[in-house]
């Protein structure tokens, strides 16, 4: 099982990312203390890091630099900083991808899947062939999860 380290200070967002990625069989670890980021990365040994830029102690660019000095773990930046220069800076410092907030969880999942497919050299995943029809399991799972979230949202709205 792939481990994803989430370095994000927005409690709601990081819990939502965790729940969403866990639903797709990823093991997620939330970093709550930003004082020993490099040591935590080395101890956890994640397969991928999701990194925010606006963090309380140092910004994510600082952490990206120190992580890159010790590790080649894939890093996806998620940030409210949407300016082109900020995105270029992130990529130049060693990020593998950059997602601007707000973003959809489907986009995050697609980028995580693609990144881990490339770094783990995985070719294809659990597609089903039924009478000449190919069903792609990751898409089916995504649609199923989307429908559950929408159903829960509708239920919550009607109770109000």
C-alpha positions in Angstrom: 0.0 0.0 0.0 1.4 3.4 -1.0 1.9 5.9 1.8 1.1 9.6 1.2 2.3 12.2 3.6 0.0 15.3 3.7 1.8 18.5 4.9 -1.1 20.9 5.2 -2.2 23.3 8.0 -5.8 23.6 7.0 -7.5 21.0 9.3 -10.7 20.6 7.2 -8.8 20.3 3.9 -6.3 17.8 5.1 -8.9 15.6 6.8 -11.0 15.7 3.5 -7.9 14.8 1.4 -7.2 11.9 3.9 -10.7 10.5 3.8 -10.8 10.8 0.0 -7.4 9.1 -0.6 -8.1 6.4 2.0 -11.2 5.5 0.1 -8.9 4.7 -2.8 -6.7 2.4 -0.7 -3.9 4.9 0.0 -2.5 5.0 3.5 -2.3 8.7 4.4 -0.4 10.3 7.2 -1.2 13.8 8.4 1.7 15.9 9.6 0.4 18.1 12.5 3.7 19.5 13.8 5.9 21.5 11.3 9.0 21.7 13.5 10.7 18.5 12.3 9.5 18.1 8.8 12.6 16.6 7.3 13.0 14.1 10.2 9.3 13.1 9.8 9.8 12.6 6.1 12.8 10.4 6.7 11.1 8.4 9.4 7.8 7.9 7.6 9.4 7.2 4.2 6.3 8.1 2.1 5.8 7.2 -1.5 4.5 10.7 -2.2 4.1 14.0 -0.4 1.3 16.5 -0.8 2.7 19.8 0.4 1.0 23.1 1.1 3.1 26.3 0.6 1.5 28.6 3.2 2.5 26.9 6.5 2.9 28.4 10.0 6.6 28.1 10.7 8.4 28.1 7.3 6.8 28.1 3.9 6.5 24.9 1.8 9.2 26.1 -0.6 11.7 26.0 2.3 10.6 22.4 3.2 10.7 21.4 -0.4 14.3 22.5 -0.7 15.4 20.6 2.4 13.4 17.5 1.3 15.0 17.6 -2.1 18.5 17.7 -0.5 17.9 14.3 1.0 15.1 12.6 -1.0 13.7 12.1 -4.5 10.2 11.3 -3.2 7.5 12.7 -5.5 6.0 16.0 -4.3 2.7 17.5 -5.3 2.2 21.1 -4.2 -1.3 22.2 -3.3 -1.4 26.0 -2.8 -3.6 29.0 -2.9 -0.7 30.8 -4.5 -1.9 30.6 -8.1 0.4 33.1 -9.8 2.5 31.7 -12.6 5.8 32.7 -10.9 4.9 30.8 -7.7 4.1 27.7 -9.8 7.3 28.0 -11.7 9.3 28.5 -8.4 7.7 25.3 -7.0 8.6 23.3 -10.1 12.1 24.7 -10.2 12.7 23.8 -6.6 11.8 20.2 -7.3 8.0 19.7 -7.1 6.7 17.2 -9.5 3.3 18.8 -9.9 1.5 21.9 -8.6 -2.3 22.2 -8.0 -3.9 25.5 -7.2 -6.6 25.9 -4.6 -9.5 25.5 -4.8 -9.3 22.1 -6.6 -11.4 19.0 -7.0 -10.5 15.8 -5.2 -10.9 14.0 -8.5 -8.0 16.1 -10.0 -5.9 15.4 -6.9 -6.6 11.6 -7.1 -5.8 11.6 -10.9 -2.5 13.3 -10.3 -1.6 11.1 -7.3 -2.4 8.0 -9.4 -0.4 9.2 -12.3 2.6 10.2 -10.2 2.7 6.8 -8.3 2.2 4.9 -11.6 5.3 6.6 -13.0 7.4 6.2 -9.9 6.3 2.6 -9.2 6.5 1.6 -12.8 2.9 0.3 -12.7 1.4 -0.4 -16.1 -2.4 -1.1 -15.8 -4.8 -1.6 -12.9 -7.6 -4.1 -12.5 -9.7 -3.4 -15.6 -12.7 -5.7 -16.1 -13.6 -7.1 -19.5 -17.2 -8.1 -19.9 -18.3 -9.2 -23.4 -16.1 -6.8 -25.2 -16.8 -3.9 -22.8 -13.9 -2.7 -20.7 -14.7 -1.2 -17.3 -11.8 0.7 -15.8 -11.9 0.1 -12.0 -10.4 3.4 -11.0 -13.1 5.3 -12.9 -15.9 3.1 -11.5 -14.5 3.7 -8.0 -14.4 7.5 -8.6 -18.0 7.6 -9.9 -19.2 5.5 -6.9 -17.4 7.8 -4.4 -18.8 10.9 -6.2 -22.3 9.5 -6.0 -21.9 8.7 -2.3 -20.7 12.2 -1.5 -23.5 13.8 -3.5 -26.1 11.6 -1.8 -24.7 12.5 1.6 -24.8 16.2 0.7 -28.4 15.9 -0.5 -29.4 14.1 2.7 -27.7 16.8 4.8 -29.5 19.6 2.8 -32.9 18.0 3.2 -32.5 17.6 7.0 -32.0 21.4 7.4 
